[in-house]
Amino acid sequence: DEDCSAEIKQEELSICVTEETAEKTFVITDEFTAPSSKPPIGSVLGCDLCMDASDVKVIGSKLIFKCLAMLNVLYRSDRAGELSSCEFSTGFSQIVELDSGGEDAAGYVSLMPTGLYLSVETLSSTGENGIAMELHGVAQCAVTRQREIPYIADAYCTEGDLSLRKEEIDLPSNAVETRISEVIRDTLEAAAPVKSVVSSRARFGKVEQSPTVGGIMLRFTAEVTVLYRTEDGRLLSSVKKIPAELKYEGSGEPFNTAVAVCPDPLLVTLSSEGFELRLPVEICAERRAAQTLTAVTGMEFEAAEPGERPKKPSLVLKRIREGEDVWELGKRYSSNERLIREANGLKPRESIQTGKVLIIPRA
């Protein structure tokens, strides 16, 4: 409007924007043989699989990540059908082609197995009996970037009344991941004298959260199962549910998600009563901070009639109080930021000191 020279206060808010999602399927093959301390592999009875993505990078138009697949295999030996278990791992890297990318982009990867095929055969690499693995999976990827979103925070006009329409706008929230690690130590009773441990596994229940002094208490139950052979040749198992808690030191604001995982193998050693357990635990928690801004979404101007404009002094001397800024002073005294800075030799974006006297000329 040519009758209204409005002063506009524009600000920026930094938000994390998901710019692209991508998906890639992959097939990994590897071969494993039992270590010398274990009996030779005859047939596979069961397997637990865990995959973890790490070192995720966006380089140019490519997302690159490393993955570690960890297998806990329960098998029957070809020696008189003896049961045993082994832990194997295989590492690999994957490259995902992107439409976007760039140095300031960040990548996130979630892995999901879609098929695992294990066969016992004579391995071509060693000539020994072992396990040939074929792992099928899918990588779900996201590329994010920090963006500065400009918006109008305020406005006024010295030539009349400027009515503003303001709205609260909800913006995508930034996810902040936190990992809390601990080692649980406990004992597990055996029903009979133990000759050897065949296999072991740990499962975790839902993580409950409760605020506490200085942070959040995270409580969950770990269920440990140990399959073992007794001295008289029987195959037995023992199960124990272990209540556990970890304290997160920091904000008491609840996490949006919190999941307990076992980052390293469960360690089981024999004791006089049965077993000693050493269980590494990691809580993977995520908090999303809601972001809301109040922005000017509309303006209506009503010009002042001749003689209706309030009479104000052409010059004001103002001693600055704590919390005052140049924009608010311009709005209050019918001036503007440019005039105030020029009159006082202030550089653009230079803050004003509490207690300083400023010259405020009228616009």
Stockholm file with secondary structure:
# STOCKHOLM 1.0

chainA/1-363         DEDCSAEIKQEELSICVTEETAEKTFVITDEFTAPSSKPPIGSVLGCDLCMDASDVKVIGSKLIFKCLAMLNVLYRSDRAGELSSCEFSTGFSQIVELDSGGEDAAGYVSLMPTGLYLSVETLSSTGENGIAMELHGVAQCAVTRQREIPYIADAYCTEGDLSLRKEEIDLPSNAVETRISEVIRDTLEAAAPVKSVVSSRARFGKVEQSPTVGGIMLRFTAEVTVLYRTEDGRLLSSVKKIPAELKYEGSGEPFNTAVAVCPDPLLVTLSSEGFELRLPVEICAERRAAQTLTAVTGMEFEAAEPGERPKKPSLVLKRIREGEDVWELGKRYSSNERLIREANGLKPRESIQTGKVLIIPRA
#=GR chainA/1-363 SS CTTCCCEEEEEEEEEEEEEEEEEEEEEEEEEECCCTTSCCEEEEEEEEEEEEEEEEEEETTEEEEEEEEEEEEEEEETTTTCEEEEEEEEEEEEEEECSSCCTTEEEEEEEEEEEEEEEEEECTTTSSEEEEEEEEEEEEEEEEEEEEEEEEEEEECTTEEEEEEEEEEEEEEEEEEEEEEEEEEEEEECSSCEEEEEEEEEEECCCEEEEETTEEEEEEEEEEEEEEEETTSCEEEEEEEEEEEEEEESCCSCCSEEEEECSSCCEEEECSSEEEEEEEEEEEEEEEEEEEEEEEEEEEEEECCTTTSCCCCSEEEEECCTTCCHHHHHHHTTCCHHHHHHHHTCCTTCCCCTTCEEEEECC
#=GC SS_cons         CTTCCCEEEEEEEEEEEEEEEEEEEEEEEEEECCCTTSCCEEEEEEEEEEEEEEEEEEETTEEEEEEEEEEEEEEEETTTTCEEEEEEEEEEEEEEECSSCCTTEEEEEEEEEEEEEEEEEECTTTSSEEEEEEEEEEEEEEEEEEEEEEEEEEEECTTEEEEEEEEEEEEEEEEEEEEEEEEEEEEEECSSCEEEEEEEEEEECCCEEEEETTEEEEEEEEEEEEEEEETTSCEEEEEEEEEEEEEEESCCSCCSEEEEECSSCCEEEECSSEEEEEEEEEEEEEEEEEEEEEEEEEEEEEECCTTTSCCCCSEEEEECCTTCCHHHHHHHTTCCHHHHHHHHTCCTTCCCCTTCEEEEECC
//
